[in-house]
Amino acid sequence: MGGEKLPPVAELVKRKGNPAHGKNAFFGAGTCAKCHIANGEGEAVGPNLSCVGATLPCEAIYQSVLAR
């Protein structure tokens, strides 16, 4: 988010995430919650993302988010 180039997806999936940082990105700077619901919070404009982590592999999630 600081403008630095991200590593390839293959490297990103090896990293351990921080749920608090992810929540801040989803509901804050990432503006995802303006169109998506996650765990009952957000707006129902686009698909509900509450279960996406249980249905898609990490690689697919990164590719979907980063393609935007």
Secondary structure, 3 states (H helix, E strand, C coil): CCCCCCCCHHHHCCCCCCHHHHHHHHHCCCCHHHCCEECCEECCCCCCCCCHHHHCCHHHHHHHHHCC
